[in-house]
Structure formats: structure tokens, C-alpha cells
Amino acid sequence: MEYCPVCKSEVKDSMSTCPVCSSDLSQEEKSEWKSIGSIEDKISADYAEETLKSYEIPVVIISRSGFFGAAGLNLNPFHTKTSGLFNVMVLKDDEEEAVEILNMILGDTFIAEDN
């Protein structure tokens, strides 16, 4: 998955300019984001986001809760019996450090993805 380095919008490999902010998308400027795991509650997700930002690690938290998708509402999904999940995404270069930090501060609340 590729993202614009300026506005963080998703872009395709073949694009030379961002369709949202018109930034130049040369290969050197594109950033590859990676999903590193999930968190089950919004309070922990907010804490994880603030902690990673304090370590100067760019992070995007995507809500997978219920009908409202990425709106960030703390709703339980209506189609499963599990609690709402918040997906954690960081730049690929920061993956290892971010996983270590989240394991340290959240413990079992953070569910790291198997790589």
C-alpha cells in the first residue's frame, strides 16, 4: 500500500501526482505504510497513537468498529461477537520499533500481526 507523503492519501504505484493534493509522487518520495497489529478499545488506541507520536513515529489508527468504519466510534461490530478493533499502521521503516513500544506499553491489549 502506497501513500502520498504530504496528505497521506492512498495512491497507486502508477500515479505521478497525488489526486488529492497534487504533490509530486516520485518513487523516492512515496512512503510505504504497513499494518502492524490491532487494539481492542479506543482508549488504548488513542494512548498508542500519542505514545508513538511522542517517539516521532508517524502512525495512523483506523477504526474497524461497526457500521461507521474509520469514523473512530467505539462501537462493537454488529456482524461478529468480538469487540471493536482499531488497526495500527506505521511506516515500514518504523515497524520493528513501533511493535516493541506497543508491546511494552499495552501488553496483551496490542495484538501484533504475524509477519
Residue frames relative to the residue before (quaternion, step in Angstrom):
aa qw qx qy qz dx dy dz
M 1.0000 0.0000 0.0000 0.0000 0.00 0.00 0.00
E 0.1519 -0.7931 0.5870 0.0580 3.59 -0.81 1.01
Y 0.1153 -0.7915 0.5989 0.0382 3.56 -1.12 0.75
C 0.5517 -0.5842 0.4804 0.3515 3.54 -1.19 0.59
P 0.4485 -0.7103 0.4673 0.2756 3.62 -0.82 0.90
V 0.6746 0.4967 -0.2981 0.4576 3.61 1.19 -0.40
C 0.8359 0.1795 -0.0716 0.5138 3.61 0.60 -1.13
K 0.4124 -0.7520 0.4211 0.2951 3.60 1.36 -0.04
S 0.3698 0.7109 -0.5088 0.3147 3.61 1.16 0.52
E 0.5219 -0.6239 0.4740 0.3373 3.57 -1.11 0.64
V 0.0301 -0.7972 0.6028 -0.0158 3.57 -0.92 0.93
K 0.4647 -0.6540 0.5200 0.2931 3.56 -1.26 0.46
D 0.6481 -0.5432 0.3755 0.3794 3.57 -1.19 0.59
S 0.6979 0.5057 -0.2778 0.4242 3.57 0.99 -0.79
M 0.5587 0.6253 -0.3899 0.3805 3.62 1.21 -0.24
S 0.2661 -0.7674 0.5615 0.1578 3.57 -1.02 0.80
T 0.7649 0.1570 -0.1275 0.6116 3.59 1.27 -0.35
C 0.5432 -0.6185 0.4632 0.3283 3.55 -1.15 0.64
P 0.4233 -0.7214 0.4829 0.2594 3.62 -0.81 0.91
V 0.6667 0.4996 -0.3018 0.4635 3.60 1.20 -0.36
C 0.8404 0.1562 -0.0509 0.5164 3.60 0.69 -1.05
S 0.4313 -0.7418 0.4144 0.3033 3.61 1.33 0.01
S 0.3408 0.7404 -0.5061 0.2819 3.61 1.15 0.50
D 0.5409 -0.5986 0.4843 0.3385 3.55 -1.22 0.58
L 0.1645 -0.8104 0.5595 0.0556 3.58 -0.83 0.99
S 0.0800 0.7970 -0.5912 0.0943 3.58 0.72 1.01
Q 0.6726 -0.5282 0.3343 0.3960 3.58 -1.14 0.60
E 0.6502 0.5336 -0.3273 0.4305 3.60 1.01 -0.73
E 0.7197 0.4688 -0.2559 0.4435 3.59 1.09 -0.64
K 0.5613 0.6135 -0.4030 0.3823 3.62 1.13 -0.43
S 0.2156 -0.7585 0.6038 0.1168 3.53 -1.13 0.73
E 0.2501 -0.7626 0.5752 0.1583 3.57 -0.92 0.86
W 0.2028 -0.7782 0.5892 0.0786 3.53 -0.72 1.17
K 0.1138 -0.7976 0.5913 0.0346 3.53 -1.12 0.70
S 0.4149 -0.6720 0.5562 0.2587 3.53 -1.07 0.81
I 0.1513 -0.8253 0.5406 0.0615 3.58 -0.71 1.06
G 0.7929 -0.2170 0.1407 0.5518 3.59 1.20 -0.21
S 0.3840 -0.7150 0.5349 0.2350 3.53 -1.31 -0.20
I 0.2336 -0.7322 0.6287 0.1187 3.49 -1.37 0.47
E 0.4379 -0.7631 0.4243 0.2143 3.56 -0.88 0.94
D 0.8065 0.2074 -0.1378 0.5363 3.65 1.06 -0.33
K 0.6254 -0.5981 0.3704 0.3376 3.54 -1.15 0.70
I 0.6263 0.5417 -0.3510 0.4371 3.60 0.94 -0.75
S 0.6746 0.4708 -0.2899 0.4891 3.59 0.93 -0.86
A 0.6262 0.5328 -0.3363 0.4593 3.60 1.05 -0.74
D 0.6511 0.5025 -0.3099 0.4769 3.59 0.97 -0.83
Y 0.6421 0.5213 -0.3113 0.4681 3.57 1.01 -0.84
A 0.6450 0.5186 -0.3114 0.4669 3.58 0.98 -0.88
E 0.6504 0.5225 -0.3171 0.4511 3.58 0.93 -0.88
E 0.6875 0.4775 -0.2856 0.4667 3.59 0.85 -0.95
T 0.6468 0.5209 -0.3240 0.4532 3.59 1.00 -0.78
L 0.6733 0.4819 -0.3057 0.4700 3.60 0.87 -0.90
K 0.6363 0.5146 -0.3323 0.4689 3.60 1.01 -0.72
S 0.6335 0.5257 -0.3411 0.4539 3.60 1.05 -0.67
Y 0.6683 0.4380 -0.2831 0.5305 3.59 1.25 -0.43
E 0.4498 -0.7168 0.4082 0.3424 3.57 1.37 0.21
I 0.4174 0.6468 -0.5035 0.3923 3.55 1.02 0.95
P 0.3682 -0.7212 0.5344 0.2423 3.62 -0.58 1.08
V 0.0132 0.8096 -0.5830 0.0668 3.58 -0.86 0.97
V 0.1070 -0.7436 0.6558 0.0737 3.52 -1.23 0.66
I 0.1511 -0.7639 0.6229 0.0754 3.57 -0.87 1.00
I 0.1087 -0.8007 0.5886 0.0269 3.56 -0.71 1.11
S 0.3343 -0.7447 0.5455 0.1901 3.55 -0.76 1.07
R 0.1317 -0.7688 0.6221 0.0680 3.54 -0.96 0.91
S 0.3909 0.7610 -0.4316 0.2862 3.55 1.24 0.51
G 0.8936 -0.0946 0.0583 0.4348 3.50 -0.92 1.03
F 0.8292 -0.2615 0.2072 0.4485 3.51 -1.28 -0.54
F 0.7069 0.5137 -0.2723 0.4028 3.58 1.00 -0.77
G 0.3922 -0.7772 0.4436 0.2130 3.60 1.26 0.17
A 0.8499 -0.1432 0.1245 0.4915 3.57 -0.72 -1.09
A 0.3735 0.7495 -0.4791 0.2630 3.60 1.18 0.33
G 0.4714 -0.7116 0.4164 0.3132 3.58 1.22 -0.30
L 0.4326 0.6922 -0.4738 0.3305 3.58 1.21 0.26
N 0.3970 -0.7277 0.5135 0.2217 3.54 -1.02 0.81
L 0.2522 0.7661 -0.5388 0.2433 3.56 0.53 1.23
N 0.4363 -0.6560 0.5348 0.3054 3.54 -1.16 0.52
P 0.5281 -0.6228 0.4568 0.3531 3.60 -0.98 0.73
F 0.4179 -0.7226 0.4966 0.2381 3.56 -0.98 0.84
H 0.6856 0.5051 -0.2831 0.4412 3.61 1.19 -0.37
T 0.7619 0.2284 -0.1779 0.5794 3.64 1.24 -0.08
K 0.5195 -0.6442 0.4655 0.3138 3.55 -1.28 0.23
T 0.5292 0.6308 -0.4162 0.3857 3.61 1.24 0.08
S 0.5670 -0.5781 0.4501 0.3766 3.55 -1.25 0.30
G 0.6740 -0.4933 0.3572 0.4181 3.56 -1.27 0.26
L 0.2267 -0.7802 0.5695 0.1246 3.55 -1.07 0.69
F 0.1702 -0.7462 0.6357 0.1011 3.53 -1.19 0.66
N 0.2771 -0.7806 0.5460 0.1256 3.55 -0.59 1.21
V 0.2421 -0.7707 0.5779 0.1158 3.59 -0.92 0.96
M 0.0282 -0.7965 0.6036 -0.0207 3.57 -0.81 1.08
V 0.0069 -0.7751 0.6313 -0.0267 3.55 -1.02 0.92
L 0.6289 -0.4912 0.4184 0.4338 3.55 -1.29 0.17
K 0.6190 -0.5927 0.3697 0.3588 3.56 -1.01 0.83
D 0.6495 0.5358 -0.3171 0.4364 3.60 1.02 -0.76
D 0.7185 0.4342 -0.2350 0.4899 3.60 1.18 -0.56
E 0.3623 0.7926 -0.4462 0.2035 3.59 1.30 -0.08
E 0.7082 0.4795 -0.2792 0.4366 3.59 0.67 -1.08
E 0.6757 0.4870 -0.2931 0.4694 3.59 0.88 -0.94
A 0.6588 0.5193 -0.3144 0.4444 3.60 0.94 -0.87
V 0.6416 0.5135 -0.3254 0.4678 3.60 0.96 -0.82
E 0.6374 0.5262 -0.3262 0.4587 3.61 0.95 -0.84
I 0.6690 0.5030 -0.2960 0.4602 3.57 0.90 -0.96
L 0.6953 0.4728 -0.2879 0.4584 3.60 0.83 -0.95
N 0.6177 0.5186 -0.3509 0.4757 3.60 1.04 -0.64
M 0.6611 0.5172 -0.3019 0.4519 3.57 1.01 -0.83
I 0.7826 0.3681 -0.2051 0.4581 3.61 0.76 -0.98
L 0.7790 0.3462 -0.1810 0.4905 3.62 1.08 -0.63
G 0.2814 -0.7859 0.5095 0.2087 3.60 1.17 -0.41
D 0.8497 -0.1125 0.1116 0.5029 3.56 -0.89 -1.01
T 0.5271 0.6317 -0.4129 0.3907 3.60 1.23 -0.24
F 0.6898 0.4019 -0.2524 0.5468 3.59 1.19 -0.61
I 0.1428 -0.7772 0.6107 0.0506 3.57 -0.80 1.07
A 0.2336 -0.7989 0.5421 0.1152 3.59 -0.20 1.29
E 0.4591 -0.6637 0.5154 0.2880 3.55 -1.13 0.71
D 0.4524 -0.6478 0.5357 0.2978 3.54 -1.16 0.65
N 0.2077 -0.7988 0.5542 0.1074 3.58 -0.83 0.95
